Amino acid sequence: MRPIKIFTLLVGVLWVLFLDVLLVNLYPAGNLFFLISFGFISLVNKIAIGIYAYQLILLSVVSINAPVISTQKKIAGMVNSTLWVTRILMLQLPFWTTFFLSSSWIGTGNPVFWVIQVLITLGFAGLAVWLFINIRYENREKRWFKFLFGSYEWTPIMKAQEMLGQIKEYDNPE
């Protein structure tokens, strides 16, 4: 898992640097929609970078020689932080539908364009809120969840979590 985390962290840092360079260089142009949209997207990605750095720290302290309960807590922290980073990243979805707008379009825009724009933005906002609420460990068996998390990053965490759950059941039969 460490290589994908490092790669994601590096790409994330490069992406945020790119966004921030755009923001700083285009600030004088003053397109409010662009500045707010890309500012929020940059902020959300900075939070994600912090969570990925936290995950790398968690990975570095997990030891196969440590007690099972200690390892289980660290893996649970990894599961929780992976879910949180995804939930937080979903909040940027509606801002991808507004960054290109300009204030001059507000008064002169075609009503059909605005209806479509508002519907798309509201749809993405609704999807972002729904995903933020529903991306939870309890939903791991649902098809949409497996689609989102069927990756190299998530699969090892889930296998480790399941194994630790089995070990816990074996140690504490009820």
DRENRO-453764 format. One record per residue (C-alpha): residue in one letter; residue number from 1; y, x, z; chain. Coordinates in steps of 0.2 Angstrom, whole numbers, plus 5000, padded with zeros to 4 digits. Example, Ala and Ser with C-alpha at 12.3 -4.5 7.8 and 13.67 -1.06 7.14 Angstrom:
2
<site><resn>A</resn><resi>1</resi><Y>4978</Y><X>5062</X><Z>5039</Z><chain>A</chain></site>
<site><resn>S</resn><resi>2</resi><Y>4995</Y><X>5068</X><Z>5036</Z><chain>A</chain></site>
END
This chain:
174
<site><resn>M</resn><resi>1</resi><Y>5000</Y><X>5000</X><Z>5000</Z><chain>A</chain></site>
<site><resn>R</resn><resi>2</resi><Y>5012</Y><X>5014</X><Z>5003</Z><chain>A</chain></site>
<site><resn>P</resn><resi>3</resi><Y>5015</Y><X>5019</X><Z>4985</Z><chain>A</chain></site>
<site><resn>I</resn><resi>4</resi><Y>5020</Y><X>5001</X><Z>4980</Z><chain>A</chain></site>
<site><resn>K</resn><resi>5</resi><Y>5031</Y><X>5000</X><Z>4995</Z><chain>A</chain></site>
<site><resn>I</resn><resi>6</resi><Y>5039</Y><X>5017</X><Z>4991</Z><chain>A</chain></site>
<site><resn>F</resn><resi>7</resi><Y>5041</Y><X>5012</X><Z>4972</Z><chain>A</chain></site>
<site><resn>T</resn><resi>8</resi><Y>5049</Y><X>4995</X><Z>4977</Z><chain>A</chain></site>
<site><resn>L</resn><resi>9</resi><Y>5061</Y><X>5003</X><Z>4989</Z><chain>A</chain></site>
<site><resn>L</resn><resi>10</resi><Y>5066</Y><X>5016</X><Z>4976</Z><chain>A</chain></site>
<site><resn>V</resn><resi>11</resi><Y>5069</Y><X>5002</X><Z>4963</Z><chain>A</chain></site>
<site><resn>G</resn><resi>12</resi><Y>5078</Y><X>4991</X><Z>4975</Z><chain>A</chain></site>
<site><resn>V</resn><resi>13</resi><Y>5090</Y><X>5005</X><Z>4980</Z><chain>A</chain></site>
<site><resn>L</resn><resi>14</resi><Y>5093</Y><X>5009</X><Z>4962</Z><chain>A</chain></site>
<site><resn>W</resn><resi>15</resi><Y>5096</Y><X>4990</X><Z>4958</Z><chain>A</chain></site>
<site><resn>V</resn><resi>16</resi><Y>5108</Y><X>4988</X><Z>4973</Z><chain>A</chain></site>
<site><resn>L</resn><resi>17</resi><Y>5117</Y><X>5003</X><Z>4967</Z><chain>A</chain></site>
<site><resn>F</resn><resi>18</resi><Y>5119</Y><X>4996</X><Z>4950</Z><chain>A</chain></site>
<site><resn>L</resn><resi>19</resi><Y>5125</Y><X>4979</X><Z>4957</Z><chain>A</chain></site>
<site><resn>D</resn><resi>20</resi><Y>5137</Y><X>4988</X><Z>4968</Z><chain>A</chain></site>
<site><resn>V</resn><resi>21</resi><Y>5144</Y><X>4999</X><Z>4954</Z><chain>A</chain></site>
<site><resn>L</resn><resi>22</resi><Y>5146</Y><X>4983</X><Z>4943</Z><chain>A</chain></site>
<site><resn>L</resn><resi>23</resi><Y>5155</Y><X>4974</X><Z>4958</Z><chain>A</chain></site>
<site><resn>V</resn><resi>24</resi><Y>5167</Y><X>4988</X><Z>4961</Z><chain>A</chain></site>
<site><resn>N</resn><resi>25</resi><Y>5171</Y><X>4991</X><Z>4943</Z><chain>A</chain></site>
<site><resn>L</resn><resi>26</resi><Y>5173</Y><X>4973</X><Z>4939</Z><chain>A</chain></site>
<site><resn>Y</resn><resi>27</resi><Y>5182</Y><X>4968</X><Z>4954</Z><chain>A</chain></site>
<site><resn>P</resn><resi>28</resi><Y>5200</Y><X>4970</X><Z>4946</Z><chain>A</chain></site>
<site><resn>A</resn><resi>29</resi><Y>5194</Y><X>4958</X><Z>4932</Z><chain>A</chain></site>
<site><resn>G</resn><resi>30</resi><Y>5193</Y><X>4945</X><Z>4946</Z><chain>A</chain></site>
<site><resn>N</resn><resi>31</resi><Y>5180</Y><X>4933</X><Z>4940</Z><chain>A</chain></site>
<site><resn>L</resn><resi>32</resi><Y>5177</Y><X>4924</X><Z>4956</Z><chain>A</chain></site>
<site><resn>F</resn><resi>33</resi><Y>5160</Y><X>4917</X><Z>4950</Z><chain>A</chain></site>
<site><resn>F</resn><resi>34</resi><Y>5153</Y><X>4934</X><Z>4946</Z><chain>A</chain></site>
<site><resn>L</resn><resi>35</resi><Y>5160</Y><X>4943</X><Z>4961</Z><chain>A</chain></site>
<site><resn>I</resn><resi>36</resi><Y>5152</Y><X>4930</X><Z>4973</Z><chain>A</chain></site>
<site><resn>S</resn><resi>37</resi><Y>5136</Y><X>4928</X><Z>4964</Z><chain>A</chain></site>
<site><resn>F</resn><resi>38</resi><Y>5133</Y><X>4947</X><Z>4962</Z><chain>A</chain></site>
<site><resn>G</resn><resi>39</resi><Y>5140</Y><X>4950</X><Z>4979</Z><chain>A</chain></site>
<site><resn>F</resn><resi>40</resi><Y>5127</Y><X>4938</X><Z>4987</Z><chain>A</chain></site>
<site><resn>I</resn><resi>41</resi><Y>5113</Y><X>4945</X><Z>4976</Z><chain>A</chain></site>
<site><resn>S</resn><resi>42</resi><Y>5117</Y><X>4963</X><Z>4981</Z><chain>A</chain></site>
<site><resn>L</resn><resi>43</resi><Y>5118</Y><X>4958</X><Z>5000</Z><chain>A</chain></site>
<site><resn>V</resn><resi>44</resi><Y>5101</Y><X>4949</X><Z>4999</Z><chain>A</chain></site>
<site><resn>N</resn><resi>45</resi><Y>5093</Y><X>4964</X><Z>4990</Z><chain>A</chain></site>
<site><resn>K</resn><resi>46</resi><Y>5100</Y><X>4976</X><Z>5004</Z><chain>A</chain></site>
<site><resn>I</resn><resi>47</resi><Y>5092</Y><X>4965</X><Z>5017</Z><chain>A</chain></site>
<site><resn>A</resn><resi>48</resi><Y>5076</Y><X>4967</X><Z>5007</Z><chain>A</chain></site>
<site><resn>I</resn><resi>49</resi><Y>5078</Y><X>4986</X><Z>5006</Z><chain>A</chain></site>
<site><resn>G</resn><resi>50</resi><Y>5079</Y><X>4986</X><Z>5025</Z><chain>A</chain></site>
<site><resn>I</resn><resi>51</resi><Y>5064</Y><X>4976</X><Z>5027</Z><chain>A</chain></site>
<site><resn>Y</resn><resi>52</resi><Y>5054</Y><X>4987</X><Z>5015</Z><chain>A</chain></site>
<site><resn>A</resn><resi>53</resi><Y>5060</Y><X>5002</X><Z>5025</Z><chain>A</chain></site>
<site><resn>Y</resn><resi>54</resi><Y>5054</Y><X>4994</X><Z>5041</Z><chain>A</chain></site>
<site><resn>Q</resn><resi>55</resi><Y>5037</Y><X>4991</X><Z>5032</Z><chain>A</chain></site>
<site><resn>L</resn><resi>56</resi><Y>5035</Y><X>5009</X><Z>5027</Z><chain>A</chain></site>
<site><resn>I</resn><resi>57</resi><Y>5038</Y><X>5014</X><Z>5046</Z><chain>A</chain></site>
<site><resn>L</resn><resi>58</resi><Y>5025</Y><X>5001</X><Z>5051</Z><chain>A</chain></site>
<site><resn>L</resn><resi>59</resi><Y>5013</Y><X>5009</X><Z>5038</Z><chain>A</chain></site>
<site><resn>S</resn><resi>60</resi><Y>5016</Y><X>5026</X><Z>5045</Z><chain>A</chain></site>
<site><resn>V</resn><resi>61</resi><Y>5012</Y><X>5021</X><Z>5063</Z><chain>A</chain></site>
<site><resn>V</resn><resi>62</resi><Y>4996</Y><X>5011</X><Z>5059</Z><chain>A</chain></site>
<site><resn>S</resn><resi>63</resi><Y>4980</Y><X>5022</X><Z>5063</Z><chain>A</chain></site>
<site><resn>I</resn><resi>64</resi><Y>4962</Y><X>5018</X><Z>5061</Z><chain>A</chain></site>
<site><resn>N</resn><resi>65</resi><Y>4959</Y><X>5027</X><Z>5077</Z><chain>A</chain></site>
<site><resn>A</resn><resi>66</resi><Y>4970</Y><X>5016</X><Z>5087</Z><chain>A</chain></site>
<site><resn>P</resn><resi>67</resi><Y>4964</Y><X>5001</X><Z>5097</Z><chain>A</chain></site>
<site><resn>V</resn><resi>68</resi><Y>4960</Y><X>4985</X><Z>5087</Z><chain>A</chain></site>
<site><resn>I</resn><resi>69</resi><Y>4973</Y><X>4974</X><Z>5096</Z><chain>A</chain></site>
<site><resn>S</resn><resi>70</resi><Y>4987</Y><X>4987</X><Z>5093</Z><chain>A</chain></site>
<site><resn>T</resn><resi>71</resi><Y>4982</Y><X>4989</X><Z>5074</Z><chain>A</chain></site>
<site><resn>Q</resn><resi>72</resi><Y>4981</Y><X>4970</X><Z>5073</Z><chain>A</chain></site>
<site><resn>K</resn><resi>73</resi><Y>4999</Y><X>4968</X><Z>5080</Z><chain>A</chain></site>
<site><resn>K</resn><resi>74</resi><Y>5005</Y><X>4981</X><Z>5067</Z><chain>A</chain></site>
<site><resn>I</resn><resi>75</resi><Y>4997</Y><X>4972</X><Z>5053</Z><chain>A</chain></site>
<site><resn>A</resn><resi>76</resi><Y>5003</Y><X>4955</X><Z>5059</Z><chain>A</chain></site>
<site><resn>G</resn><resi>77</resi><Y>5020</Y><X>4963</X><Z>5058</Z><chain>A</chain></site>
<site><resn>M</resn><resi>78</resi><Y>5017</Y><X>4968</X><Z>5041</Z><chain>A</chain></site>
<site><resn>V</resn><resi>79</resi><Y>5012</Y><X>4951</X><Z>5036</Z><chain>A</chain></site>
<site><resn>N</resn><resi>80</resi><Y>5027</Y><X>4943</X><Z>5044</Z><chain>A</chain></site>
<site><resn>S</resn><resi>81</resi><Y>5039</Y><X>4955</X><Z>5036</Z><chain>A</chain></site>
<site><resn>T</resn><resi>82</resi><Y>5031</Y><X>4953</X><Z>5019</Z><chain>A</chain></site>
<site><resn>L</resn><resi>83</resi><Y>5034</Y><X>4934</X><Z>5020</Z><chain>A</chain></site>
<site><resn>W</resn><resi>84</resi><Y>5051</Y><X>4936</X><Z>5027</Z><chain>A</chain></site>
<site><resn>V</resn><resi>85</resi><Y>5057</Y><X>4948</X><Z>5013</Z><chain>A</chain></site>
<site><resn>T</resn><resi>86</resi><Y>5050</Y><X>4936</X><Z>5000</Z><chain>A</chain></site>
<site><resn>R</resn><resi>87</resi><Y>5058</Y><X>4921</X><Z>5008</Z><chain>A</chain></site>
<site><resn>I</resn><resi>88</resi><Y>5075</Y><X>4930</X><Z>5009</Z><chain>A</chain></site>
<site><resn>L</resn><resi>89</resi><Y>5074</Y><X>4936</X><Z>4991</Z><chain>A</chain></site>
<site><resn>M</resn><resi>90</resi><Y>5071</Y><X>4918</X><Z>4985</Z><chain>A</chain></site>
<site><resn>L</resn><resi>91</resi><Y>5088</Y><X>4913</X><Z>4992</Z><chain>A</chain></site>
<site><resn>Q</resn><resi>92</resi><Y>5097</Y><X>4922</X><Z>4978</Z><chain>A</chain></site>
<site><resn>L</resn><resi>93</resi><Y>5089</Y><X>4911</X><Z>4964</Z><chain>A</chain></site>
<site><resn>P</resn><resi>94</resi><Y>5104</Y><X>4899</X><Z>4962</Z><chain>A</chain></site>
<site><resn>F</resn><resi>95</resi><Y>5116</Y><X>4913</X><Z>4961</Z><chain>A</chain></site>
<site><resn>W</resn><resi>96</resi><Y>5108</Y><X>4919</X><Z>4945</Z><chain>A</chain></site>
<site><resn>T</resn><resi>97</resi><Y>5113</Y><X>4903</X><Z>4937</Z><chain>A</chain></site>
<site><resn>T</resn><resi>98</resi><Y>5132</Y><X>4905</X><Z>4941</Z><chain>A</chain></site>
<site><resn>F</resn><resi>99</resi><Y>5137</Y><X>4923</X><Z>4939</Z><chain>A</chain></site>
<site><resn>F</resn><resi>100</resi><Y>5142</Y><X>4921</X><Z>4921</Z><chain>A</chain></site>
<site><resn>L</resn><resi>101</resi><Y>5154</Y><X>4906</X><Z>4924</Z><chain>A</chain></site>
<site><resn>S</resn><resi>102</resi><Y>5173</Y><X>4908</X><Z>4924</Z><chain>A</chain></site>
<site><resn>S</resn><resi>103</resi><Y>5187</Y><X>4898</X><Z>4931</Z><chain>A</chain></site>
<site><resn>S</resn><resi>104</resi><Y>5194</Y><X>4895</X><Z>4914</Z><chain>A</chain></site>
<site><resn>W</resn><resi>105</resi><Y>5178</Y><X>4885</X><Z>4909</Z><chain>A</chain></site>
<site><resn>I</resn><resi>106</resi><Y>5181</Y><X>4873</X><Z>4924</Z><chain>A</chain></site>
<site><resn>G</resn><resi>107</resi><Y>5195</Y><X>4864</X><Z>4915</Z><chain>A</chain></site>
<site><resn>T</resn><resi>108</resi><Y>5190</Y><X>4866</X><Z>4897</Z><chain>A</chain></site>
<site><resn>G</resn><resi>109</resi><Y>5171</Y><X>4866</X><Z>4898</Z><chain>A</chain></site>
<site><resn>N</resn><resi>110</resi><Y>5161</Y><X>4853</X><Z>4889</Z><chain>A</chain></site>
<site><resn>P</resn><resi>111</resi><Y>5155</Y><X>4839</X><Z>4901</Z><chain>A</chain></site>
<site><resn>V</resn><resi>112</resi><Y>5137</Y><X>4840</X><Z>4894</Z><chain>A</chain></site>
<site><resn>F</resn><resi>113</resi><Y>5137</Y><X>4859</X><Z>4898</Z><chain>A</chain></site>
<site><resn>W</resn><resi>114</resi><Y>5143</Y><X>4855</X><Z>4916</Z><chain>A</chain></site>
<site><resn>V</resn><resi>115</resi><Y>5130</Y><X>4842</X><Z>4919</Z><chain>A</chain></site>
<site><resn>I</resn><resi>116</resi><Y>5116</Y><X>4854</X><Z>4913</Z><chain>A</chain></site>
<site><resn>Q</resn><resi>117</resi><Y>5124</Y><X>4868</X><Z>4923</Z><chain>A</chain></site>
<site><resn>V</resn><resi>118</resi><Y>5125</Y><X>4858</X><Z>4939</Z><chain>A</chain></site>
<site><resn>L</resn><resi>119</resi><Y>5107</Y><X>4852</X><Z>4937</Z><chain>A</chain></site>
<site><resn>I</resn><resi>120</resi><Y>5100</Y><X>4869</X><Z>4934</Z><chain>A</chain></site>
<site><resn>T</resn><resi>121</resi><Y>5110</Y><X>4877</X><Z>4949</Z><chain>A</chain></site>
<site><resn>L</resn><resi>122</resi><Y>5105</Y><X>4862</X><Z>4960</Z><chain>A</chain></site>
<site><resn>G</resn><resi>123</resi><Y>5087</Y><X>4864</X><Z>4954</Z><chain>A</chain></site>
<site><resn>F</resn><resi>124</resi><Y>5087</Y><X>4883</X><Z>4958</Z><chain>A</chain></site>
<site><resn>A</resn><resi>125</resi><Y>5095</Y><X>4879</X><Z>4975</Z><chain>A</chain></site>
<site><resn>G</resn><resi>126</resi><Y>5082</Y><X>4866</X><Z>4979</Z><chain>A</chain></site>
<site><resn>L</resn><resi>127</resi><Y>5068</Y><X>4878</X><Z>4974</Z><chain>A</chain></site>
<site><resn>A</resn><resi>128</resi><Y>5075</Y><X>4892</X><Z>4984</Z><chain>A</chain></site>
<site><resn>V</resn><resi>129</resi><Y>5077</Y><X>4881</X><Z>5000</Z><chain>A</chain></site>
<site><resn>W</resn><resi>130</resi><Y>5059</Y><X>4874</X><Z>4997</Z><chain>A</chain></site>
<site><resn>L</resn><resi>131</resi><Y>5052</Y><X>4892</X><Z>4995</Z><chain>A</chain></site>
<site><resn>F</resn><resi>132</resi><Y>5061</Y><X>4898</X><Z>5010</Z><chain>A</chain></site>
<site><resn>I</resn><resi>133</resi><Y>5054</Y><X>4884</X><Z>5021</Z><chain>A</chain></site>
<site><resn>N</resn><resi>134</resi><Y>5036</Y><X>4885</X><Z>5014</Z><chain>A</chain></site>
<site><resn>I</resn><resi>135</resi><Y>5032</Y><X>4903</X><Z>5011</Z><chain>A</chain></site>
<site><resn>R</resn><resi>136</resi><Y>5022</Y><X>4904</X><Z>5027</Z><chain>A</chain></site>
<site><resn>Y</resn><resi>137</resi><Y>5005</Y><X>4912</X><Z>5032</Z><chain>A</chain></site>
<site><resn>E</resn><resi>138</resi><Y>4998</Y><X>4894</X><Z>5035</Z><chain>A</chain></site>
<site><resn>N</resn><resi>139</resi><Y>5000</Y><X>4891</X><Z>5016</Z><chain>A</chain></site>
<site><resn>R</resn><resi>140</resi><Y>4991</Y><X>4906</X><Z>5011</Z><chain>A</chain></site>
<site><resn>E</resn><resi>141</resi><Y>4977</Y><X>4896</X><Z>5003</Z><chain>A</chain></site>
<site><resn>K</resn><resi>142</resi><Y>4988</Y><X>4885</X><Z>4992</Z><chain>A</chain></site>
<site><resn>R</resn><resi>143</resi><Y>4988</Y><X>4889</X><Z>4973</Z><chain>A</chain></site>
<site><resn>W</resn><resi>144</resi><Y>5007</Y><X>4892</X><Z>4972</Z><chain>A</chain></site>
<site><resn>F</resn><resi>145</resi><Y>5006</Y><X>4904</X><Z>4987</Z><chain>A</chain></site>
<site><resn>K</resn><resi>146</resi><Y>4992</Y><X>4914</X><Z>4978</Z><chain>A</chain></site>
<site><resn>F</resn><resi>147</resi><Y>5002</Y><X>4914</X><Z>4962</Z><chain>A</chain></site>
<site><resn>L</resn><resi>148</resi><Y>5017</Y><X>4922</X><Z>4971</Z><chain>A</chain></site>
<site><resn>F</resn><resi>149</resi><Y>5007</Y><X>4934</X><Z>4982</Z><chain>A</chain></site>
<site><resn>G</resn><resi>150</resi><Y>4992</Y><X>4939</X><Z>4971</Z><chain>A</chain></site>
<site><resn>S</resn><resi>151</resi><Y>4998</Y><X>4957</X><Z>4970</Z><chain>A</chain></site>
<site><resn>Y</resn><resi>152</resi><Y>4994</Y><X>4974</X><Z>4975</Z><chain>A</chain></site>
<site><resn>E</resn><resi>153</resi><Y>5006</Y><X>4973</X><Z>4989</Z><chain>A</chain></site>
<site><resn>W</resn><resi>154</resi><Y>4999</Y><X>4957</X><Z>4997</Z><chain>A</chain></site>
<site><resn>T</resn><resi>155</resi><Y>4980</Y><X>4958</X><Z>4994</Z><chain>A</chain></site>
<site><resn>P</resn><resi>156</resi><Y>4977</Y><X>4973</X><Z>5006</Z><chain>A</chain></site>
<site><resn>I</resn><resi>157</resi><Y>4987</Y><X>4965</X><Z>5020</Z><chain>A</chain></site>
<site><resn>M</resn><resi>158</resi><Y>4977</Y><X>4949</X><Z>5018</Z><chain>A</chain></site>
<site><resn>K</resn><resi>159</resi><Y>4960</Y><X>4958</X><Z>5018</Z><chain>A</chain></site>
<site><resn>A</resn><resi>160</resi><Y>4965</Y><X>4968</X><Z>5034</Z><chain>A</chain></site>
<site><resn>Q</resn><resi>161</resi><Y>4972</Y><X>4952</X><Z>5042</Z><chain>A</chain></site>
<site><resn>E</resn><resi>162</resi><Y>4955</Y><X>4943</X><Z>5039</Z><chain>A</chain></site>
<site><resn>M</resn><resi>163</resi><Y>4945</Y><X>4958</X><Z>5045</Z><chain>A</chain></site>
<site><resn>L</resn><resi>164</resi><Y>4955</Y><X>4959</X><Z>5061</Z><chain>A</chain></site>
<site><resn>G</resn><resi>165</resi><Y>4953</Y><X>4940</X><Z>5064</Z><chain>A</chain></site>
<site><resn>Q</resn><resi>166</resi><Y>4934</Y><X>4942</X><Z>5062</Z><chain>A</chain></site>
<site><resn>I</resn><resi>167</resi><Y>4934</Y><X>4957</X><Z>5074</Z><chain>A</chain></site>
<site><resn>K</resn><resi>168</resi><Y>4945</Y><X>4947</X><Z>5086</Z><chain>A</chain></site>
<site><resn>E</resn><resi>169</resi><Y>4933</Y><X>4932</X><Z>5085</Z><chain>A</chain></site>
<site><resn>Y</resn><resi>170</resi><Y>4918</Y><X>4944</X><Z>5088</Z><chain>A</chain></site>
<site><resn>D</resn><resi>171</resi><Y>4926</Y><X>4951</X><Z>5103</Z><chain>A</chain></site>
<site><resn>N</resn><resi>172</resi><Y>4931</Y><X>4935</X><Z>5110</Z><chain>A</chain></site>
<site><resn>P</resn><resi>173</resi><Y>4918</Y><X>4921</X><Z>5106</Z><chain>A</chain></site>
<site><resn>E</resn><resi>174</resi><Y>4923</Y><X>4905</X><Z>5113</Z><chain>A</chain></site>
END
